[in-house]
Amino acid sequence: MKVELPPAANLANINTFFRNLDMTDPTNLAIHGESKWITVHPIVLSVTAALGLDVLAQGGTIAFDLPYSTSVNYLTRMKLYELLRCDPPKGTSKNAEGISIF
């Protein structure tokens, strides 16, 4: 499976996030983002976490492909890396104080 974290995903345009989900391989999850800024609604984080937990339950692997940015601090603060048993990128503070609009 592949999840693309867009630069912005809110309730008004969340259908784009769902259309871009690639569900072809349920034993592997690649979480990808290209933007310096990632601002996503908590539903996007919840769906990403749920997919990741399902992959882990099947003994699969999870790979993050995100450039280091202040957005990574937000994902760290929301405990996405911890929940999915992955290390955040180097330079990320364990007490990250990312900015959230939610």
LUMMINU-389394 format. One record per residue: residue in one letter; x negated, y negated, z of N, C-alpha, C in turn; residue number from 1. Coordinates in steps of 0.1 Angstrom, whole numbers, padded with zeros to 4 digits. Layout:
{rec A, {X, Y, Z}, {X, Y, Z}, {X, Y, Z}, NUM},
...
This chain:
{rec M, {-0009, 0012, 0000}, {0000, 0000, 0000}, {-0009, -0012, 0000}, 1},
{rec K, {-0003, -0023, -0005}, {-0011, -0036, -0005}, {-0001, -0047, -0001}, 2},
{rec V, {-0006, -0055, 0009}, {0001, -0067, 0013}, {-0007, -0079, 0009}, 3},
{rec E, {0000, -0088, 0002}, {-0007, -0101, -0002}, {-0001, -0112, 0007}, 4},
{rec L, {-0010, -0117, 0016}, {-0006, -0128, 0024}, {-0008, -0141, 0016}, 5},
{rec P, {0003, -0147, 0013}, {0003, -0159, 0004}, {-0001, -0171, 0012}, 6},
{rec P, {-0005, -0182, 0005}, {-0008, -0195, 0012}, {0003, -0199, 0021}, 7},
{rec A, {0015, -0197, 0016}, {0027, -0201, 0024}, {0038, -0192, 0022}, 8},
{rec A, {0044, -0187, 0033}, {0056, -0179, 0031}, {0066, -0183, 0043}, 9},
{rec N, {0077, -0188, 0039}, {0087, -0192, 0049}, {0100, -0185, 0044}, 10},
{rec L, {0111, -0188, 0051}, {0124, -0181, 0048}, {0129, -0186, 0034}, 11},
{rec A, {0125, -0197, 0030}, {0130, -0202, 0017}, {0124, -0195, 0005}, 12},
{rec N, {0112, -0190, 0007}, {0105, -0183, -0005}, {0100, -0169, -0001}, 13},
{rec I, {0105, -0163, 0010}, {0100, -0150, 0014}, {0103, -0139, 0004}, 14},
{rec N, {0112, -0141, -0005}, {0115, -0130, -0015}, {0102, -0128, -0023}, 15},
{rec T, {0094, -0138, -0026}, {0081, -0136, -0033}, {0072, -0126, -0026}, 16},
{rec F, {0071, -0128, -0012}, {0063, -0119, -0004}, {0068, -0105, -0006}, 17},
{rec F, {0081, -0102, -0005}, {0086, -0089, -0006}, {0084, -0083, -0020}, 18},
{rec R, {0086, -0091, -0031}, {0084, -0087, -0044}, {0070, -0082, -0047}, 19},
{rec N, {0060, -0089, -0040}, {0046, -0086, -0042}, {0041, -0074, -0034}, 20},
{rec L, {0049, -0068, -0025}, {0045, -0056, -0018}, {0042, -0045, -0027}, 21},
{rec D, {0031, -0038, -0026}, {0028, -0026, -0033}, {0028, -0014, -0024}, 22},
{rec M, {0038, -0006, -0026}, {0041, 0005, -0017}, {0036, 0019, -0022}, 23},
{rec T, {0027, 0019, -0032}, {0024, 0031, -0039}, {0016, 0041, -0031}, 24},
{rec D, {0008, 0037, -0021}, {0000, 0047, -0014}, {0003, 0045, 0001}, 25},
{rec P, {0011, 0053, 0007}, {0016, 0051, 0021}, {0005, 0055, 0031}, 26},
{rec T, {-0007, 0060, 0027}, {-0017, 0064, 0037}, {-0028, 0054, 0038}, 27},
{rec N, {-0028, 0043, 0029}, {-0038, 0033, 0030}, {-0031, 0019, 0029}, 28},
{rec L, {-0036, 0010, 0036}, {-0030, -0004, 0036}, {-0041, -0014, 0034}, 29},
{rec A, {-0041, -0022, 0023}, {-0050, -0033, 0021}, {-0042, -0046, 0023}, 30},
{rec I, {-0048, -0054, 0032}, {-0042, -0067, 0035}, {-0051, -0077, 0029}, 31},
{rec H, {-0045, -0085, 0019}, {-0053, -0093, 0011}, {-0048, -0108, 0012}, 32},
{rec G, {-0057, -0117, 0011}, {-0053, -0131, 0010}, {-0065, -0139, 0004}, 33},
{rec E, {-0062, -0148, -0005}, {-0073, -0155, -0012}, {-0074, -0170, -0007}, 34},
{rec S, {-0064, -0175, -0001}, {-0063, -0189, 0003}, {-0071, -0192, 0015}, 35},
{rec K, {-0076, -0204, 0016}, {-0083, -0209, 0028}, {-0073, -0211, 0039}, 36},
{rec W, {-0060, -0214, 0035}, {-0050, -0216, 0045}, {-0039, -0205, 0043}, 37},
{rec I, {-0035, -0198, 0053}, {-0024, -0189, 0052}, {-0014, -0193, 0063}, 38},
{rec T, {-0002, -0197, 0059}, {0008, -0201, 0068}, {0020, -0192, 0065}, 39},
{rec V, {0023, -0183, 0073}, {0033, -0173, 0071}, {0043, -0173, 0082}, 40},
{rec H, {0056, -0170, 0079}, {0066, -0168, 0089}, {0064, -0156, 0097}, 41},
{rec P, {0068, -0156, 0110}, {0066, -0144, 0118}, {0072, -0131, 0112}, 42},
{rec I, {0082, -0132, 0103}, {0087, -0120, 0097}, {0076, -0114, 0088}, 43},
{rec V, {0068, -0122, 0081}, {0057, -0117, 0073}, {0047, -0109, 0082}, 44},
{rec L, {0044, -0115, 0093}, {0035, -0108, 0102}, {0041, -0095, 0107}, 45},
{rec S, {0054, -0095, 0110}, {0061, -0083, 0116}, {0061, -0072, 0105}, 46},
{rec V, {0064, -0076, 0093}, {0064, -0065, 0082}, {0050, -0060, 0080}, 47},
{rec T, {0040, -0068, 0080}, {0027, -0064, 0078}, {0023, -0055, 0089}, 48},
{rec A, {0026, -0058, 0102}, {0023, -0050, 0113}, {0030, -0037, 0113}, 49},
{rec A, {0043, -0037, 0109}, {0051, -0024, 0108}, {0045, -0015, 0098}, 50},
{rec L, {0041, -0020, 0086}, {0035, -0012, 0076}, {0022, -0006, 0081}, 51},
{rec G, {0014, -0014, 0087}, {0001, -0010, 0093}, {0003, 0001, 0103}, 52},
{rec L, {0012, 0000, 0112}, {0015, 0010, 0122}, {0019, 0023, 0116}, 53},
{rec D, {0027, 0022, 0106}, {0031, 0034, 0099}, {0019, 0041, 0092}, 54},
{rec V, {0010, 0034, 0086}, {-0002, 0039, 0080}, {-0010, 0046, 0091}, 55},
{rec L, {-0012, 0039, 0102}, {-0020, 0045, 0113}, {-0014, 0058, 0119}, 56},
{rec A, {0000, 0058, 0119}, {0006, 0070, 0124}, {0004, 0082, 0115}, 57},
{rec Q, {0002, 0079, 0102}, {-0001, 0090, 0093}, {-0015, 0093, 0092}, 58},
{rec G, {-0024, 0087, 0100}, {-0038, 0089, 0099}, {-0045, 0082, 0088}, 59},
{rec G, {-0039, 0072, 0083}, {-0045, 0065, 0071}, {-0054, 0054, 0076}, 60},
{rec T, {-0058, 0046, 0066}, {-0068, 0035, 0069}, {-0062, 0021, 0065}, 61},
{rec I, {-0067, 0011, 0072}, {-0063, -0002, 0070}, {-0075, -0011, 0067}, 62},
{rec A, {-0075, -0019, 0056}, {-0086, -0028, 0053}, {-0081, -0042, 0051}, 63},
{rec F, {-0088, -0051, 0058}, {-0084, -0065, 0056}, {-0094, -0071, 0046}, 64},
{rec D, {-0089, -0079, 0037}, {-0097, -0086, 0027}, {-0093, -0100, 0027}, 65},
{rec L, {-0097, -0107, 0038}, {-0093, -0121, 0040}, {-0106, -0130, 0042}, 66},
{rec P, {-0107, -0141, 0035}, {-0118, -0149, 0037}, {-0117, -0156, 0051}, 67},
{rec Y, {-0129, -0158, 0058}, {-0128, -0164, 0071}, {-0123, -0178, 0069}, 68},
{rec S, {-0114, -0182, 0077}, {-0108, -0195, 0077}, {-0101, -0197, 0090}, 69},
{rec T, {-0096, -0209, 0093}, {-0089, -0212, 0105}, {-0076, -0203, 0106}, 70},
{rec S, {-0071, -0199, 0094}, {-0059, -0190, 0094}, {-0062, -0177, 0100}, 71},
{rec V, {-0074, -0172, 0099}, {-0078, -0159, 0106}, {-0076, -0161, 0121}, 72},
{rec N, {-0079, -0172, 0126}, {-0077, -0174, 0140}, {-0063, -0173, 0144}, 73},
{rec Y, {-0054, -0177, 0136}, {-0039, -0176, 0138}, {-0036, -0161, 0139}, 74},
{rec L, {-0041, -0153, 0129}, {-0038, -0139, 0128}, {-0043, -0132, 0140}, 75},
{rec T, {-0055, -0137, 0145}, {-0061, -0131, 0157}, {-0053, -0134, 0169}, 76},
{rec R, {-0048, -0147, 0170}, {-0040, -0151, 0182}, {-0027, -0143, 0182}, 77},
{rec M, {-0021, -0140, 0171}, {-0009, -0133, 0170}, {-0011, -0118, 0172}, 78},
{rec K, {-0024, -0114, 0174}, {-0028, -0100, 0178}, {-0026, -0090, 0166}, 79},
{rec L, {-0026, -0095, 0153}, {-0024, -0086, 0142}, {-0036, -0077, 0141}, 80},
{rec Y, {-0049, -0082, 0142}, {-0060, -0073, 0142}, {-0060, -0063, 0153}, 81},
{rec E, {-0057, -0067, 0165}, {-0057, -0059, 0177}, {-0047, -0048, 0175}, 82},
{rec L, {-0035, -0051, 0171}, {-0024, -0042, 0169}, {-0027, -0031, 0159}, 83},
{rec L, {-0034, -0035, 0148}, {-0038, -0026, 0137}, {-0052, -0020, 0139}, 84},
{rec R, {-0057, -0022, 0151}, {-0070, -0016, 0155}, {-0081, -0019, 0145}, 85},
{rec C, {-0082, -0032, 0141}, {-0092, -0036, 0132}, {-0100, -0048, 0138}, 86},
{rec D, {-0112, -0049, 0134}, {-0120, -0060, 0139}, {-0118, -0073, 0131}, 87},
{rec P, {-0116, -0084, 0137}, {-0114, -0097, 0130}, {-0128, -0100, 0123}, 88},
{rec P, {-0128, -0109, 0113}, {-0140, -0113, 0107}, {-0150, -0119, 0117}, 89},
{rec K, {-0163, -0118, 0114}, {-0173, -0124, 0122}, {-0170, -0139, 0124}, 90},
{rec G, {-0173, -0144, 0135}, {-0171, -0158, 0138}, {-0157, -0162, 0143}, 91},
{rec T, {-0148, -0152, 0144}, {-0135, -0154, 0150}, {-0136, -0153, 0165}, 92},
{rec S, {-0130, -0163, 0171}, {-0130, -0164, 0186}, {-0120, -0154, 0191}, 93},
{rec K, {-0123, -0146, 0202}, {-0114, -0137, 0208}, {-0102, -0145, 0214}, 94},
{rec N, {-0105, -0157, 0218}, {-0095, -0166, 0223}, {-0090, -0177, 0213}, 95},
{rec A, {-0089, -0173, 0201}, {-0086, -0182, 0190}, {-0074, -0190, 0193}, 96},
{rec E, {-0075, -0202, 0190}, {-0064, -0212, 0192}, {-0059, -0217, 0178}, 97},
{rec G, {-0055, -0208, 0170}, {-0050, -0212, 0157}, {-0038, -0221, 0158}, 98},
{rec I, {-0035, -0228, 0147}, {-0024, -0237, 0147}, {-0012, -0230, 0141}, 99},
{rec S, {0000, -0231, 0148}, {0012, -0225, 0143}, {0023, -0235, 0142}, 100},
{rec I, {0031, -0234, 0132}, {0043, -0243, 0131}, {0055, -0236, 0136}, 101},
{rec F, {0054, -0223, 0141}, {0066, -0216, 0145}, {0066, -0215, 0160}, 102},
